[in-house]
Amino acid sequence: MKLQNPHTNPIIRVAVAVIRHKDEFLLAMRKAHQHQGGKLEFVGGKIEQSESAPSALIREVQEEIGLDLQTDQLVRFGVIRHDYPDKSVELHIYQANLNNHQYQEFRHRTHGTEGQSLHWLGLSELLASADRLPKANVRIIDWLSMPSQIIISHALAHFAGIDEFINYYVDKLPNHAWFYLRPQADLVTTMQIYRAMRSKRADVQMIAGDGLYRAYQDEMAGVVVKISAKTLAQCEDVAFGLTQDIPQDIPQDVRLLLGVHDEVEVQRANRLAVNARVLAGLVSPVLPTLSHPDAPALSWDGFEKLASQLSMPAIALGGLSLCDNITAKQHGAIAISGIRGFL
């Protein structure tokens, strides 16, 4: 995966609102004469020099469609940097969750204040509409596809053998679960488990480590690849004088999750995400874990600090259970992940 040479266009900073009510999303259509005319887009506009991104978003949404948002309705999603041939943009993305009154007011509104048409799309329709959006907005669809939880497997040693491991997860995983296969076994054994899981539970979104993916890439279409902190440290950004990019045998359209533990890894993740298809950063360990009870933990405040610096959504990991879902979201997580207490 090669980094592209950066464009020399001035960067335009834009605040973007992913306006939603439950699983419905409000988008506007750009007029034919505009840049990317005829495309659906999330509502937003340019951030002025003296503005914060949330302030600009609230102002632009009110000016463009007449919707009054409050700061406490905004949840930071991430930052997307994209180069078009004629301009470069830096999009500051926030989810804006409408209350029932706002939804009822806007659910039948067909045009914004500038005459642009407005469209409500259900989540499944939106996820299938990448070609209807400007390229800079497509990453948002990836982010919206993320689940509220990711289940990580126990080590194979936790079970009596491979069959018990497979049968346990085949029986226990919820429908359409996201499942990180991490049996801490050799690659041949791990791939044997992977093949069995794919054949028995085709509905499950499998996540594999980058080592397994590189070894068996031809059999792993559709998998999400977890990039370890060690591999992330090897990633290249020419501008920073480092030596190599993400392994070249991982195609650029493969969806990635990145392991993040500190501010150095946050910066590495952000640089990689400029050109790679990064879904989220797995930020850990939030709390002490049973496997490493004495290892330093971030705490929720530490997690929130790192999450706020990531240019992609953050997933909380380490010492968590399903009961931590609300707390995690209050500290900036879009999802939680763990081994114990998730099944």
N, C-alpha and C positions, 0 to 999 in steps of 0.2 A: 504494500500500500504506500504509494509515493505521495509526499506532500506537494501541493501545487505551489508555484511561485506566487507570492502575494501580489495582488493588484495594487497599483499606486493611486487609485481613486480615493478621494476623501471619504472617510467613513461617516455615514449618516446614522445617528442613534435614534431608534424608534421604540416607542412603548406599545405593546400589543396586548389586547385583552382577549383571552379565551373565555367568552361569555357563555355561561352554561346554567341550566336549571336541571338538576339530576343528570339524565343522559341525553339532553337536547342542547344544541349549540347554535348560537346566533352568529351568522356571518354576513358580510356585505359583498356585493359584486362590484369590482372596479369598472369604471366607465371605459369605453372603447379607446378613448384618446389618451388615457393614463398609461404610465409604465405598468406592464403586465395587465393591460386592459382585458376585460372579459373574464378575469379569474376571480374566483371566490377568495375572500381573505378574512382573517380575524380583524376586528375593528381596532384601530389605533392610529398613531401619528407621530410626528417628529418630536423629539425631546429638545426643548429650548435650552440654551446654555445655562440658564440659572435654575433649571428645574430638576427635581428628582424624577426617576422613572415612574413611580406611583402617581405623583402629582400630574405629570404629563398625560398619563393614561386616563386619569379621571377627567381632565380637561378635554382631551381629544374625543373620548367616548360621548361626553355631553355635547360637544360641538357637532360631531358627525351623525349621531342618531338620537340625541336628546335624552339619553339615559343618564340619570344621576347615580353614580356609584359612590360608596364610602370606602375609606381605606381598609376598614375591617372586613370588607368583602373580598379583598385581594389576597391571593396566595401566590408567592413567588414560585415560578416554574423553572426558569433558566434563562440563558443568554445564547442567542444564535448569531453567528457571524457568517455572512455569505457574500461572495463576490459575483455580481452580474458583470457582463462585458462593459456596461456603461456606468455602473455605480457599485459601491460596497455598502452593506448595511449591517448594523449591529442591533438585533432585536432583543428587547428586554421583555420577557414573556411572563404574564401573570394570569392565573385563573381568576375569573370574577364570578362568584356564585350568587345568582339572583335569588332574592326572596320571592315568596309567592305573589306578593303584590306587584313587583316588577315584572315577573313572568306573565301574569294576567294582562298587564298593560301592554306588553310588547309581543305577545304570542301571535297576534293577528296584524301587526304592523308590517307593511310591505315595503316601505321606503324610508331612508334616512333623511336628515335635514338637508343634505346636498343632492337629493334626488336619486341616490344610489339604491338599488334594490336590496332588500334584506331577505334572508333565507334561514329558516330553522332546519337543521339536519340532526337526525338521530345519530347516536354514537356509531352504530354499525355502518350507516351510510357515510358518515364522515371518514371513518377509517378506510373506506373503499374509494375515497375521493381525492387521492393524492394528486392525480393529473389535473384536477380542477383548481388547484391552489398554486400560487407562486412558489418557485423552488425553495425560497427562503423559509416558507411556512411549513414545508413538508415534514421537517423534523418534529414539529409539534404533534403531528399525527402519530409518530412513533411514541412520543411521550404519553399521549392519551391512551395508547394501547396497553400501558403498563397496568398490572393488577395491584390490588391493595396489599397483597402479601406474596412472598416467595418462600417456598418450603425447601430447606436444604436437607439432604439425606444424612442419616447417621453414617459412621464408618462401617465398612463391611464387617469389621471385628465385633460390632455390636450384635450381630446375628450369628446363628449357628452355621450359616453358609450362604452361598449365592441364591439358592432357591428361596430360602426364607426371606432374604433381603428383597428379592423381586416380588414375591407374593405379598409381603407387607405393604409395599408402596402401591402395587397394582390395586389392592383392596382399599387402602386408606386414603389415597389422594382424592381430593374433591374433583368434580368435573371441571375440565379446562384449567386445572392448576398450573402454575409455573413452578417447575421442579429443577433445582440445581443438583445434579448427580455428582456427589463428592464422596465416593466410598473409601478414599485414601488407600486405593489398591493399585496394582500395576496397570499399565495401559491396556493390555490384552484382556484382563479381567474386567476392567471398567467398561471396555467396549462390549464385552459379552453382556453385561448388565444393560447397557444402553440399547443394544439391539432388542433385547427382550422387552424392555419398557416401551420402546417405540411400537413393537408389534402388538402388545397387549393393551396399551393405553395411547392410542393415536390422538386422543383429545388433549393430552398433556403437552404443554410447551416445555420442551427440554432445554436445560441450560448445561453447557459443558465447559470444562476448563480449557484454556488455550492449548495446553499440551495435547490433550485428547483430540481436539479439533484438528490440529496440524498433522497428527498421525493418521487420522481417518477422515479427512475432509470430504472425500468422495461420497461417503455414506451419511453425511450430516447436513443435508439440505434443510433449511428452516430452523436450525438450532440457533439459540442465543449463546454467544461465547463470552465466558467470564475471563477477563484479563487480570491476572494476578498483579500484585504490587511489584513483584520482581520483574515481570515482563514489562509493566508500565515504566519502570525505571530505565529500560533499554530503548524506549521509544524516542523518536527523533523529532526535533524541531530545528530546521536549518538555522533559523534566526537566533537560536540559543546555543549554537555551536556543538550540539550533541551529535552522536555518531550514527545512530540507525533508527529507522522508523519502526512502527509496529511490524511484526513479522510479515514479510512480503507474501507469504503463502496464505494470508487471511484476506480475502477479497474485500474491497471497499464497501460493498453493500451488505456485508454481514453485520447483524445487530450485536452490539457489545455492551457488557456491564463491566465497570472498572472498580477494582478494590482500592479504597482510599482510607488512610489512617491518620494523616497529618497534613499540614499546610503545604509541605513540599510536594506531596502526592496530589493535592488539590491542583496545584499549578501544572503538574504534568498531565493530569486528566483534562484540564481546560485546554491545554495546547493540543492534545491529541484530538479533542472533540471538534476542533475547527474543521478537520478534514475527514474524520471517521464518523461512522453511524453509531454514536454512543447513546444508549437509552437512559442510563442513570449511573450514578456513583453509589457503590455499596460502602457506606461510611461505618466504620467499626473500630474497636468494640464500644458500644454505647454504655453498657453496664457490665459488671463482672460476670464471667461465664463459669459454668460448672467445670468445664474442661480446663480453664485457666483462671481460677478464682483470684490469684494474686497478681495477675497481669494488670497494668494500669488501664483504666477505662476512661472514656471521654467524659462521661456524664451527659445529661440532656443538654446542658448549656454548652458543653464542648462540641457536641454533635451539631447544635444549631449554628455555632460559629463556623464550622467547616462547611455545613450545608449552604450557608449564605454566601460562601465564596465560590461554590461550584457553578459552572456555566451550564450544567445539566441537572435534572431532578436528583434528589438524594433519597436513598433508601437506608433506613436504620437497621443495624445488625449488631448482635452481640448481647446475650443475656436477656432477650425479650420473649414475651409471649403474646398471644392475641389480645390480651387485656391492655397492652401498651399501645394499641393502634391510635386511640384518640390523643394520648400524650405525644406520640411521635408526630402526628399532624400538627399539633400545636407548636412544635419546635421545628417545623419546616420539612418534614418527611412526606413523600408521596406514598410511601409503602413501608412495611416492616418485613424483616426476614429472619429466619432462625431454624434451628434443628428441633429443639425440644419445645413442647407446648404448642405446636402448630398443627398437630394432627390429633 
